[in-house]
Amino acid sequence: MDIKYNLTIEKEAVVKNIERLTNLIFKLLPLREEGGDWKTPLQNIIIETNGMSRILLDHQSILFSIVCRLEGLMVLESEEDFLLFRKTIFETLSALGKVKQCLD
């Protein structure tokens, strides 16, 4: 797979990275539910997803949607927002799965 900087990356490396990001995003749910620090890991995920969108040039629209959803999670802080937080997490995971499917 050719990416920015004329580098060739094996598809499997990108797939593994997407799977790792998927796990990190999913772990935000119990962190938030248990009152842990979920914002710091979320910020790290946003940074990494931004980097991915700058490198995987063929997947800009899906990655943009993912970054927007992740950013939106930052404002869902109240207890009443938890269901929307949870829904957004699952929508983000679904979109990340689409990136993975597009690699085939």
Backbone as CSV, one residue per row, in Angstrom:
resi,resn,N_x,N_y,N_z,CA_x,CA_y,CA_z,C_x,C_y,C_z
1,MET,0.855,-1.166,0.000,0.000,0.000,0.000,0.906,1.235,0.000
2,ASP,0.670,2.100,-0.963,1.439,3.335,-1.046,0.742,4.418,-0.237
3,ILE,1.535,5.151,0.507,0.993,6.222,1.334,1.834,7.476,1.149
4,LYS,1.504,8.494,1.891,2.240,9.757,1.850,3.735,9.487,2.061
5,TYR,4.563,10.330,1.555,6.024,10.249,1.626,6.582,9.127,0.751
6,ASN,5.744,8.608,-0.168,6.168,7.532,-1.063,6.657,6.292,-0.316
7,LEU,6.111,6.067,0.845,6.436,4.862,1.602,5.482,3.746,1.198
8,THR,5.968,2.547,1.264,5.114,1.386,1.039,4.958,0.677,2.368
9,ILE,3.726,0.522,2.794,3.407,-0.125,4.067,2.586,-1.365,3.758
10,GLU,2.886,-2.438,4.430,2.085,-3.647,4.257,0.694,-3.421,4.816
11,LYS,-0.293,-3.909,4.110,-1.676,-3.763,4.536,-1.872,-4.316,5.951
12,GLU,-1.230,-5.397,6.262,-1.378,-6.031,7.577,-0.938,-5.103,8.711
13,ALA,0.063,-4.279,8.468,0.508,-3.327,9.491,-0.582,-2.292,9.764
14,VAL,-1.254,-1.828,8.717,-2.333,-0.856,8.879,-3.513,-1.513,9.580
15,VAL,-3.844,-2.743,9.198,-4.943,-3.477,9.830,-4.688,-3.646,11.321
16,LYS,-3.482,-4.036,11.682,-3.153,-4.211,13.105,-3.268,-2.898,13.871
17,ASN,-2.863,-1.818,13.245,-2.974,-0.513,13.894,-4.441,-0.116,14.082
18,ILE,-5.262,-0.393,13.090,-6.693,-0.107,13.212,-7.308,-0.950,14.326
19,GLU,-6.921,-2.206,14.420,-7.437,-3.077,15.488,-6.998,-2.571,16.867
20,ARG,-5.769,-2.092,16.957,-5.280,-1.540,18.230,-6.063,-0.285,18.602
21,LEU,-6.296,0.597,17.613,-7.097,1.805,17.857,-8.529,1.442,18.261
22,THR,-9.072,0.427,17.624,-10.420,-0.046,17.965,-10.484,-0.425,19.442
23,ASN,-9.501,-1.171,19.904,-9.464,-1.569,21.323,-9.335,-0.361,22.243
24,LEU,-8.490,0.591,21.865,-8.316,1.791,22.695,-9.613,2.597,22.786
25,ILE,-10.310,2.712,21.669,-11.572,3.458,21.662,-12.611,2.737,22.509
26,PHE,-12.702,1.427,22.353,-13.673,0.650,23.129,-13.421,0.773,24.630
27,LYS,-12.151,0.841,25.027,-11.798,0.940,26.454,-12.224,2.270,27.081
28,LEU,-12.578,3.242,26.252,-13.060,4.513,26.794,-14.377,4.334,27.554
29,LEU,-15.186,3.368,27.129,-16.481,3.136,27.792,-16.322,2.769,29.264
30,PRO,-15.569,1.709,29.591,-15.432,1.390,31.020,-14.674,2.466,31.798
31,LEU,-13.723,3.127,31.154,-13.012,4.207,31.843,-13.980,5.284,32.288
32,ARG,-14.845,5.673,31.383,-15.808,6.726,31.712,-16.826,6.236,32.730
33,GLU,-17.320,5.020,32.544,-18.333,4.461,33.439,-17.823,4.335,34.870
34,GLU,-16.549,4.009,35.005,-15.953,3.806,36.329,-15.381,5.090,36.907
35,GLY,-15.545,6.205,36.206,-15.074,7.488,36.712,-13.576,7.704,36.555
36,GLY,-12.947,6.927,35.675,-11.513,7.082,35.432,-11.228,8.216,34.466
37,ASP,-9.950,8.454,34.234,-9.529,9.489,33.285,-9.686,8.951,31.867
38,TRP,-10.743,9.341,31.202,-10.979,8.913,29.832,-10.571,9.993,28.833
39,LYS,-10.377,11.212,29.316,-10.050,12.310,28.392,-8.611,12.225,27.869
40,THR,-7.680,11.850,28.716,-6.288,11.744,28.263,-6.134,10.679,27.182
41,PRO,-6.653,9.453,27.397,-6.562,8.478,26.310,-7.302,8.930,25.054
42,LEU,-8.442,9.611,25.228,-9.192,10.109,24.080,-8.355,11.121,23.292
43,GLN,-7.674,12.016,23.985,-6.820,12.988,23.300,-5.712,12.291,22.513
44,ASN,-5.140,11.241,23.091,-4.100,10.488,22.392,-4.661,9.793,21.153
45,ILE,-5.861,9.257,21.257,-6.513,8.602,20.118,-6.783,9.625,19.018
46,ILE,-7.235,10.811,19.403,-7.508,11.872,18.417,-6.227,12.255,17.687
47,ILE,-5.146,12.396,18.415,-3.863,12.749,17.791,-3.443,11.668,16.797
48,GLU,-3.553,10.425,17.216,-3.139,9.332,16.336,-4.045,9.219,15.107
49,THR,-5.333,9.411,15.298,-6.268,9.338,14.171,-6.031,10.480,13.197
50,ASN,-5.709,11.659,13.725,-5.338,12.781,12.852,-4.112,12.436,12.029
51,GLY,-3.133,11.836,12.668,-1.930,11.416,11.945,-2.243,10.396,10.866
52,MET,-3.115,9.454,11.201,-3.504,8.443,10.223,-4.191,9.082,9.026
53,SER,-5.030,10.084,9.289,-5.749,10.725,8.188,-4.798,11.513,7.284
54,ARG,-3.683,11.946,7.831,-2.703,12.685,7.024,-1.845,11.753,6.183
55,ILE,-1.809,10.477,6.567,-0.973,9.506,5.851,-1.776,8.651,4.883
56,LEU,-2.950,8.168,5.327,-3.798,7.334,4.464,-4.669,8.243,3.601
57,LEU,-4.120,8.699,2.532,-4.758,9.723,1.715,-6.026,9.249,1.017
58,ASP,-6.177,7.942,0.815,-7.346,7.423,0.110,-8.579,7.290,1.000
59,HIS,-8.464,7.571,2.278,-9.559,7.327,3.218,-9.952,8.586,3.989
60,GLN,-9.753,9.730,3.381,-9.971,11.003,4.051,-11.381,11.197,4.584
61,SER,-12.397,10.848,3.816,-13.771,11.139,4.251,-14.160,10.337,5.485
62,ILE,-13.798,9.066,5.522,-14.137,8.244,6.689,-13.322,8.689,7.897
63,LEU,-12.042,8.934,7.712,-11.189,9.338,8.831,-11.591,10.699,9.374
64,PHE,-12.028,11.593,8.502,-12.524,12.890,8.963,-13.742,12.700,9.865
65,SER,-14.637,11.827,9.454,-15.826,11.529,10.251,-15.441,10.950,11.615
66,ILE,-14.445,10.090,11.634,-13.987,9.488,12.892,-13.408,10.550,13.815
67,VAL,-12.557,11.410,13.273,-11.954,12.469,14.093,-13.033,13.401,14.641
68,CYS,-14.024,13.727,13.820,-15.117,14.594,14.284,-15.883,13.944,15.430
69,ARG,-16.177,12.671,15.314,-16.890,11.968,16.390,-16.056,11.942,17.664
70,LEU,-14.779,11.635,17.520,-13.904,11.574,18.699,-13.825,12.937,19.382
71,GLU,-13.693,13.996,18.595,-13.671,15.354,19.159,-14.974,15.648,19.889
72,GLY,-16.080,15.213,19.307,-17.379,15.440,19.913,-17.538,14.773,21.268
73,LEU,-16.837,13.670,21.480,-16.911,12.981,22.779,-16.435,13.873,23.923
74,MET,-15.537,14.793,23.612,-14.969,15.655,24.645,-16.018,16.528,25.332
75,VAL,-17.105,16.840,24.642,-18.125,17.708,25.235,-19.224,16.928,25.949
76,LEU,-19.208,15.618,25.837,-20.231,14.780,26.466,-19.774,14.350,27.856
77,GLU,-19.775,15.280,28.782,-19.211,15.036,30.106,-20.229,14.655,31.174
78,SER,-21.465,15.084,31.026,-22.432,14.869,32.109,-22.936,13.426,32.120
79,GLU,-23.480,13.042,33.231,-24.040,11.703,33.390,-25.167,11.453,32.389
80,GLU,-25.944,12.489,32.105,-27.051,12.375,31.161,-26.562,12.115,29.733
81,ASP,-25.325,12.486,29.459,-24.755,12.323,28.121,-24.192,10.926,27.869
82,PHE,-24.215,10.056,28.874,-23.520,8.776,28.725,-24.084,7.923,27.583
83,LEU,-25.393,7.888,27.421,-25.961,7.080,26.328,-25.513,7.591,24.962
84,LEU,-25.450,8.912,24.813,-24.956,9.481,23.558,-23.456,9.208,23.399
85,PHE,-22.717,9.277,24.490,-21.285,8.941,24.485,-21.107,7.509,23.978
86,ARG,-21.873,6.600,24.550,-21.798,5.180,24.195,-22.159,4.968,22.727
87,LYS,-23.233,5.585,22.280,-23.670,5.482,20.884,-22.590,5.999,19.941
88,THR,-21.986,7.105,20.303,-20.937,7.701,19.474,-19.707,6.805,19.409
89,ILE,-19.374,6.170,20.518,-18.253,5.218,20.526,-18.523,4.112,19.506
90,PHE,-19.720,3.527,19.541,-20.031,2.432,18.623,-20.099,2.899,17.168
91,GLU,-20.570,4.100,16.914,-20.557,4.645,15.552,-19.120,4.851,15.069
92,THR,-18.268,5.294,15.973,-16.856,5.494,15.631,-16.192,4.161,15.314
93,LEU,-16.472,3.155,16.114,-15.909,1.816,15.870,-16.387,1.258,14.535
94,SER,-17.642,1.505,14.205,-18.180,1.061,12.922,-17.467,1.756,11.765
95,ALA,-17.245,3.046,11.889,-16.541,3.805,10.849,-15.100,3.328,10.710
96,LEU,-14.466,3.007,11.824,-13.092,2.490,11.781,-13.073,1.134,11.078
97,GLY,-14.107,0.345,11.292,-14.236,-0.934,10.586,-14.357,-0.733,9.087
98,LYS,-15.006,0.337,8.662,-15.124,0.648,7.238,-13.767,0.963,6.626
99,VAL,-12.922,1.654,7.377,-11.561,1.929,6.878,-10.846,0.604,6.642
100,LYS,-10.986,-0.281,7.601,-10.341,-1.601,7.494,-10.858,-2.359,6.267
101,GLN,-12.176,-2.311,6.033,-12.756,-2.984,4.868,-12.273,-2.381,3.556
102,CYS,-12.064,-1.085,3.546,-11.624,-0.402,2.329,-10.198,-0.799,1.935
103,LEU,-9.470,-1.359,2.858,-8.090,-1.740,2.566,-8.017,-2.979,1.685
104,ASP,-9.108,-3.737,1.632,-9.117,-4.978,0.819,-9.152,-4.694,-0.657
